[in-house]
Amino acid sequence: MNMMFTVTLNLEGKTILIVGGGKVAVRRIRKLLEHKAEIIVVSPHVDDEIHEWDKQGKIKVKKRCLEKKDLAHVFLVVVATNQLDALDIVEKEKSEHQLINMASAHTKGNVYIPASFSRGDLSVAVSTNGASPLLTKKLISELKVQFDDSYTQYTSFLKQCREIIHSMNLPHVEKYKLLTEATEEELRLSERSQEQFLKKLKNV
């Protein structure tokens, strides 16, 4: 199997084609909606939740079988079905540089969509490249406990620190020391300590 290179994508405004309308499609769409993608679903039958999203104008649903024209001008194709006809159309009609995620035949695609979660500006993703979805699920559950909701506020604090420190007229080594100090556990656990640290930065 080819080695996979991990990247993150800005999908805002990008056209995403979802082939299939079942539970796998629902999970993919729910995540993609968070990223403000333009989502088109093609499937003869769709889950109730997908139908509701369509009614709300959040996505566009075409209740029919996949056609080769559906792949035109699409940034990412997510095949969330095991229907052979759909798989064949995607395999034959995909463009050279199109991103393809195959939920039921991952080795035929060129993109894996890892399990992930966010805590503010912190994003955590896990993938076993299809080797063990159960291990992926287990690791994500453990990481959600380790990186709890406190990281939402903490990453916001770190972002403030970084902006202030980079604006300072200090040697690089001094800036690095301050950035390192901001990541100390005491500051993550205490908003009061964070406020004091920010005051300290503003007085440097």
N, C-alpha and C positions, 0 to 999 in steps of 0.2 A: 504494500500500500504506500502511496505517495505521502511524504511528510506534508503536514498542513501548517501554514503560516497564520498566526493569530493576529487579527486586526479588529478594529471597531469601525463601524460605518455610520455616517450621518445620512439617515434615510428620509429626513424631512422633505416632503414634496416629491419624493421618488415614487415611480409607479411600480407596485409590487403585484404580481399575479399569483393568486392562490388557486391551485388546481385541486378541487375536492371540497366537500362541505361538511365533513364529519367532525369528530372530537379533536383529531390532530389539527385540522384547519382552525378550529376554535382557539386552541392554545396558541397557535402561531399568530392569528389575527389579534388576539388580546394583547400580545406583546408588541406587535407592530403598531398598533394604535397609539401606544405610549410615545412612539417616535414620529408621529404625525406623517406617516407614509400615506400615499394615495393607493388604496387597496382595491383590487378587482378580484372577485371570486367567480370562478367558472365551475359549475357543477349542476347536474340534473336535479339533485336534491341537496338541501342545506339544513343544517341544524337550526333549531328555533332561535338560538342566540345570534347566529349569523343573519337570519331573517330579520331579527329585531334591529341589528346594527344597520342593515340595509334601509329599513323604514326610517331610522333616525338620520339617515344621510351620511353616516360615518364611513360606509364602504359602498361599493357598487357590486351587485350580484347579477350574473348572467346564468339563468337556470337552463342550462343545456350542456351538451358534451363539448369538450375542448376542441377547438379548431386551430389550424396552424396560424391564422391571422391574429390569434389572441396573443402570440408571443412577440409581435412587432412592437418596438419601442418600449419594451419592459426592462427595467433595471435588474430586478430579481424575480426569479420564478421559484415558487415553493410548491413542490408536488406533494400534496398531503392525501394521496390516494394510492391504492395498489392496482387500479384499473390499468390493464396492459395497453389498451388503446391510447390512453392519455400518456403513459410512459413512453410509448413509441413516438408519439407526435413530438413530445419535448425533446427526445433524443435526436430526432431527425431534423427538427426545425430550429433548434436553438442556435443563436448566433455565436460566433467565435469568442466574443468577449462578454457574453451574458453570464450573470451569476445564477447558478442552478443549485437548489437544495432539494434533494430527494429523500423524503422521510422514510419511505419503505425500501429504498435501494440506494443507500447513502454513497456507495462506491461509484455510482454513475453520475453523481453531482460533483461540483467543484467547490461547494460551500457547505460547511456544517454550521448549524445554529446551536450554540452551546446553551446549557441551562444557565440561567443568570438571575441576579437580583441586584437592587440598588439601595444604597443608604445615602441619600443626598447626592453629592458628587462622587461618591465611592461606588464603583461598579465591580461586581465579582462574577466571574464566569467560569464554568467548569465543562470540559468535554473529554470524553475518552475516545473521540473519533469513531464512535459507533461500536467500540469494543464491549462496553457494558453500560447501558442506560441506567441500570439499577445502582451501579457504583456512583455514577454521576448524581443521581437523585440523593443517595446517602450523603455524599460529600457536600452537596448544596445545603441539605438540612443541618449538617454540623456547622457549616460556615455561617449560616443565618444566626445561629446561637452565638458564635464567636464574635461576629460583627453585628451587634444588635442595633436597635434604633438610635442609641446614643451617637452613633457615627454620622447620622444625618446632620446634627448640630455641629459636631466636631469638625467635619469636613468643611462646613461653612466658615468656622473659625480659622482653620488652616488656610483657606483661600484668602481671607482678610489679611492674615499674617504675611502670606507670600506677596500680596500686592503692596503692602506697606514696606516690607523689607527690601523688595526689588527697587522701590523708589528712593531708598536711602543712599546717601553719598558715602558709602562705606566700602572698604576692600572686600573682595570676593570671599576671602576666608572668614571675615567677620559676619557677612551675610549668611554664610553656610552654618556657622555656629548658632545663629539665631533661629534659622529654619529647623535645625536639628533639635534645638531646645523646645520648639513648638510641638514636636511630636512626642514629648515625654508623657508617660501614662497619667501622671498627676493632672496634667492639663485636660486630657480627654475626660477624666472623671469629674472635674469640677468647673462649672461655668464661672464661678467666682474667680478661680485661678486664671481662667481664660481672659476675663475682663481686666485683671491686674496685669497680665502679660501684654495685652493690647495697649494699655496705658503706658507701660514701660517702653514699648516700641515707639510710641508717639513722642516720648520724651528723650529718645536717643539723639 
